[in-house]
Amino acid sequence: MDTRIVFMGTASFSKEVLEMLLAENYQVVGVVTQPDRPVGRKRILTPSDVKKVALEHNIPVLQPERIKKDYQGVIDLKPDLIITAAYGQIVPNAVLDAPALGCINVHASLLPAHRGGAPVQRAIMEGDHKTGVTIMYMAEKMDAGDIISQAATRITEEDTLGSLYERLSHMGAQLLKETLPSIIAQTNSRLPQNPDLVTFSPIIKRDDEKIDWNRNAEDVFNKVRALDPAPGCYTSYEGHRIKIWAGHVHHCENAMKHHGDQDNGTIVRIFKDAIGVKCNDGIYKITELQVPGKKRMKVQDYLNGKCMFEEGKKFE
């Protein structure tokens, strides 16, 4: 008898996993995703990528506003197994207890590190050198269940949220493809998480998007990468909101000797292709930005036109 699978997911990370299940001819009897949300300036109500895939394959779609209260539809699908990936809501125990094979989750970190809603962003932001994906059993506490399998990848200095997220999406789908047969056969291993190694990665809030020039240049570098392509980092300049999209640490031995007495956030030098800003321990060179009324652009291109920035003035 085919295993009846209900899939729960919303983000593009989830889409890769659902597409793998369908390509491998698993019996997906229902998809649960977040309600359609308004997108763009015109606030057009837009379905998730997961919903689009489900509809293309004529799979029933459930979109409860609050799964904690509106979950009976999931149970009525009579799943043997529930698979979640970046769904976006905490799944209640009534759902976790329903399928005979349990509920498993594809999580974008090497658990027990980075439990929570923003594991990819926080891994980059905190300067981690590696991350990965974990297939785990779901438990009442968020991301606290037993580990079934894991795969790791290195975080390079060239990685942004976009590039790392895409890589982890493919890794998550592939790891589930390799692991799922043993889960269905109930021959898989399961390893309890070490509570002493648990770290948390809460969702990104508005305050997280603001650059703190009192941090080290490396911290600024990591934060900018961690929020590219969305939502992006910002700073203020003479009352104007400036988005910072890319840059790097300016490696200069004499930087602090020449600029150490200047306030953090001060524009210490405007290069032909970058804007150098004083941080706690050195200089961060902005190479891509967005000023009010303009699109995201390279600093080199921006400087070919009228420049609003001046050496000696500050970002706040």
C-alpha positions as CSV (number, residue, x, y, z in Angstrom):
1,M,0.0,0.0,0.0
2,D,1.3,3.5,-0.9
3,T,2.3,5.7,2.0
4,R,-0.2,8.6,2.2
5,I,1.9,11.8,2.7
6,V,0.7,15.2,3.7
7,F,3.3,17.9,2.9
8,M,3.4,21.2,4.9
9,G,5.5,24.1,3.6
10,T,5.5,27.6,2.3
11,A,8.9,29.1,1.3
12,S,10.9,28.4,-1.8
13,F,13.0,25.9,0.4
14,S,9.7,23.9,0.7
15,K,9.0,24.0,-3.0
16,E,12.2,22.0,-3.8
17,V,11.2,19.3,-1.3
18,L,7.6,19.0,-2.7
19,E,8.9,18.8,-6.2
20,M,11.2,16.0,-5.2
21,L,8.4,14.0,-3.7
22,L,6.3,14.4,-6.8
23,A,9.2,13.5,-9.1
24,E,9.8,10.3,-7.1
25,N,6.1,9.4,-7.4
26,Y,5.3,9.5,-3.7
27,Q,1.6,9.7,-2.9
28,V,1.1,13.3,-1.7
29,V,-2.6,13.4,-0.7
30,G,-2.6,17.0,0.5
31,V,-0.6,20.1,0.9
32,V,-0.8,22.6,3.8
33,T,0.6,26.1,3.2
34,Q,0.2,29.6,4.6
35,P,-2.7,31.7,3.3
36,D,-2.1,33.8,0.2
37,R,-0.4,37.1,1.2
38,P,-0.3,40.6,-0.4
39,V,2.9,41.2,-2.3
40,G,4.4,44.3,-3.9
41,R,3.4,47.9,-4.0
42,K,0.0,47.0,-5.3
43,R,-0.5,44.5,-2.5
44,I,-1.6,41.8,-4.9
45,L,-2.8,38.6,-3.1
46,T,-0.2,36.0,-4.1
47,P,-0.1,32.2,-3.3
48,S,3.0,30.5,-2.0
49,D,5.3,28.7,-4.5
50,V,4.2,25.5,-2.7
51,K,0.6,26.1,-3.4
52,K,1.3,26.8,-7.1
53,V,3.1,23.4,-7.4
54,A,0.2,21.6,-5.6
55,L,-2.4,23.1,-7.9
56,E,-0.4,22.2,-11.0
57,H,-0.6,18.6,-9.8
58,N,-4.2,18.7,-8.7
59,I,-3.3,18.1,-5.1
60,P,-5.8,19.4,-2.4
61,V,-4.5,22.5,-0.7
62,L,-5.3,23.6,2.9
63,Q,-4.4,27.1,4.1
64,P,-5.4,27.6,7.7
65,E,-4.7,31.0,9.2
66,R,-3.8,29.3,12.5
67,I,-3.0,25.6,12.3
68,K,-3.2,25.4,16.1
69,K,-6.9,26.0,16.0
70,D,-7.8,24.8,12.5
71,Y,-6.1,21.4,12.0
72,Q,-9.0,18.9,11.6
73,G,-8.7,19.1,7.8
74,V,-5.1,17.8,8.0
75,I,-6.2,14.8,10.1
76,D,-9.1,14.1,7.8
77,L,-6.6,13.4,5.0
78,K,-5.6,10.3,7.0
79,P,-1.8,10.7,6.4
80,D,0.6,7.9,7.2
81,L,3.4,10.4,7.3
82,I,3.6,14.2,7.5
83,I,6.6,16.0,6.1
84,T,7.2,19.7,6.8
85,A,9.8,22.1,5.5
86,A,9.8,25.9,6.3
87,Y,6.0,25.8,6.9
88,G,6.0,28.9,9.1
89,Q,3.7,27.9,11.9
90,I,4.1,25.7,15.0
91,V,2.3,22.4,14.4
92,P,0.0,21.3,17.3
93,N,0.3,17.9,19.0
94,A,-3.0,16.7,17.6
95,V,-1.4,16.8,14.1
96,L,2.0,15.4,15.3
97,D,0.3,12.4,16.9
98,A,-2.0,11.6,13.9
99,P,0.2,9.7,11.3
100,A,1.4,6.2,12.1
101,L,4.9,7.0,10.8
102,G,5.1,10.3,12.6
103,C,5.9,13.9,11.4
104,I,9.3,14.7,10.1
105,N,10.8,18.1,9.3
106,V,13.5,19.2,6.8
107,H,15.3,22.0,8.7
108,A,18.0,24.3,7.3
109,S,20.7,23.9,9.9
110,L,22.9,21.3,11.6
111,L,20.7,20.8,14.7
112,P,20.9,21.3,17.6
113,A,22.5,24.6,16.3
114,H,20.1,27.2,15.0
115,R,16.7,26.1,16.1
116,G,14.1,28.5,15.0
117,G,12.7,30.5,12.1
118,A,15.8,32.1,10.6
119,P,18.6,29.5,10.7
120,V,20.2,30.4,7.4
121,Q,20.2,34.2,8.1
122,R,21.6,33.7,11.6
123,A,24.3,31.2,10.5
124,I,25.8,33.9,8.1
125,M,25.2,36.7,10.5
126,E,27.0,35.0,13.3
127,G,30.0,34.1,11.1
128,D,29.6,30.4,11.1
129,H,31.9,28.5,8.7
130,K,29.5,25.7,8.0
131,T,25.8,24.8,8.1
132,G,23.6,22.2,6.5
133,V,20.3,20.4,6.6
134,T,18.7,18.1,9.1
135,I,15.9,15.5,8.7
136,M,14.3,15.2,12.1
137,Y,11.3,13.9,13.9
138,M,9.0,16.7,15.0
139,A,8.3,17.3,18.7
140,E,6.2,19.7,20.8
141,K,9.2,22.0,21.3
142,M,10.4,23.8,18.2
143,D,13.1,21.9,16.3
144,A,13.8,19.7,19.3
145,G,13.0,16.2,17.9
146,D,15.4,13.3,17.3
147,I,17.8,13.7,14.3
148,I,17.4,11.2,11.5
149,S,20.1,12.4,9.0
150,Q,22.2,15.4,8.2
151,A,24.3,16.9,5.4
152,A,26.8,19.7,5.8
153,T,28.1,22.5,3.5
154,R,30.7,25.2,4.0
155,I,29.7,28.9,4.2
156,T,32.1,30.9,2.0
157,E,32.8,34.6,2.2
158,E,31.0,34.9,-1.2
159,D,27.8,33.4,0.1
160,T,24.7,35.5,0.6
161,L,21.4,34.5,2.0
162,G,20.2,33.9,-1.6
163,S,23.1,31.7,-2.7
164,L,23.2,29.7,0.6
165,Y,19.4,29.3,0.8
166,E,19.3,27.9,-2.8
167,R,22.1,25.5,-2.1
168,L,20.4,24.2,1.1
169,S,17.1,23.9,-0.7
170,H,18.7,21.4,-3.1
171,M,20.5,19.7,-0.3
172,G,17.3,19.3,1.7
173,A,15.4,17.7,-1.1
174,Q,18.3,15.4,-1.9
175,L,18.8,14.3,1.7
176,L,15.1,13.6,2.1
177,K,15.2,11.6,-1.1
178,E,18.0,9.4,0.4
179,T,16.4,9.2,3.8
180,L,12.7,8.7,3.2
181,P,12.8,5.0,2.2
182,S,14.2,4.0,5.6
183,I,11.7,6.2,7.4
184,I,8.8,4.5,5.6
185,A,10.4,1.1,6.2
186,Q,10.9,2.2,9.9
187,T,14.6,1.2,9.7
188,N,16.0,4.7,10.1
189,S,18.3,5.7,12.9
190,R,17.3,8.5,15.4
191,L,19.6,10.5,17.6
192,P,18.4,12.7,20.5
193,Q,19.8,16.2,20.3
194,N,22.4,17.2,22.8
195,P,20.7,20.0,25.0
196,D,24.2,21.5,25.8
197,L,24.7,22.4,22.1
198,V,21.4,24.0,21.4
199,T,21.4,27.5,19.9
200,F,18.4,29.6,18.7
201,S,17.8,31.6,15.5
202,P,14.7,33.8,16.0
203,I,13.0,35.3,12.9
204,I,14.4,38.5,11.5
205,K,12.8,41.6,12.9
206,R,13.0,45.2,11.8
207,D,15.7,46.1,14.3
208,D,17.9,43.3,12.9
209,E,17.9,45.1,9.5
210,K,19.7,48.2,10.9
211,I,23.4,48.4,10.6
212,D,25.3,49.1,13.9
213,W,28.5,50.8,12.9
214,N,29.8,50.3,16.5
215,R,30.2,46.6,15.6
216,N,33.4,45.2,14.0
217,A,33.7,45.5,10.2
218,E,33.4,41.7,9.9
219,D,30.1,41.8,11.8
220,V,28.7,44.4,9.3
221,F,30.0,42.3,6.4
222,N,28.2,39.2,7.7
223,K,24.9,41.1,8.5
224,V,24.7,42.6,5.0
225,R,25.3,39.1,3.4
226,A,22.8,37.5,5.7
227,L,19.9,39.7,4.6
228,D,20.6,39.8,0.8
229,P,18.4,39.6,-1.2
230,A,15.7,40.2,1.4
231,P,14.9,42.2,3.4
232,G,18.2,43.9,3.1
233,C,20.2,46.1,5.6
234,Y,19.8,49.8,6.0
235,T,21.4,52.8,7.6
236,S,20.6,56.5,7.8
237,Y,22.4,59.5,6.3
238,E,21.2,63.0,7.1
239,G,17.7,61.8,7.5
240,H,17.7,59.6,4.4
241,R,17.2,55.8,4.6
242,I,20.0,54.1,2.7
243,K,19.9,50.4,1.8
244,I,23.3,48.6,1.9
245,W,23.4,45.6,-0.3
246,A,27.0,44.5,-0.6
247,G,30.5,45.3,0.6
248,H,33.6,43.9,2.2
249,V,36.1,44.5,5.0
250,H,38.9,46.9,3.9
251,H,42.1,45.2,4.9
252,C,44.5,47.9,5.6
253,E,47.0,47.7,8.5
254,N,47.1,51.5,9.0
255,A,43.3,52.1,8.8
256,M,42.8,52.5,12.5
257,K,46.0,54.5,12.9
258,H,44.6,57.1,10.4
259,H,41.0,56.9,11.4
260,G,40.9,55.5,14.9
261,D,39.9,58.9,16.4
262,Q,36.9,59.3,14.2
263,D,33.3,58.4,15.2
264,N,32.0,55.0,14.1
265,G,29.8,55.4,11.1
266,T,32.0,58.2,9.6
267,I,32.7,58.1,5.9
268,V,36.5,58.0,5.9
269,R,37.0,57.8,2.2
270,I,35.1,57.7,-1.0
271,F,36.9,55.3,-3.4
272,K,36.2,55.1,-7.1
273,D,34.1,51.9,-6.5
274,A,33.3,52.0,-2.8
275,I,32.4,54.1,0.2
276,G,34.7,53.4,3.2
277,V,32.9,53.6,6.6
278,K,34.6,53.5,10.0
279,C,33.5,50.6,12.3
280,N,34.7,49.5,15.7
281,D,37.9,47.8,14.5
282,G,38.4,49.0,11.0
283,I,36.8,50.0,7.7
284,Y,33.8,48.5,5.9
285,K,33.7,49.3,2.1
286,I,30.2,49.6,0.7
287,T,30.2,48.4,-2.9
288,E,26.4,48.2,-3.6
289,L,23.7,50.4,-2.2
290,Q,20.3,51.9,-2.9
291,V,19.5,55.5,-2.2
292,P,15.9,56.9,-2.0
293,G,14.1,56.9,-5.3
294,K,16.7,54.7,-7.0
295,K,17.2,51.0,-7.7
296,R,19.9,48.9,-6.2
297,M,23.2,49.7,-7.9
298,K,27.0,49.3,-7.7
299,V,28.6,52.2,-5.9
300,Q,30.9,52.7,-8.9
301,D,27.9,53.3,-11.1
302,Y,26.3,55.5,-8.4
303,L,29.4,57.7,-8.2
304,N,29.3,58.4,-11.9
305,G,26.2,60.6,-11.2
306,K,25.4,63.1,-8.4
307,C,26.7,61.8,-5.1
308,M,24.9,62.7,-1.8
309,F,27.7,61.4,0.4
310,E,30.7,63.4,1.7
311,E,33.9,62.3,3.5
312,G,33.8,63.2,7.1
313,K,30.0,62.9,7.5
314,K,28.3,60.1,9.3
315,F,25.9,57.2,8.8
316,E,23.7,56.7,11.8
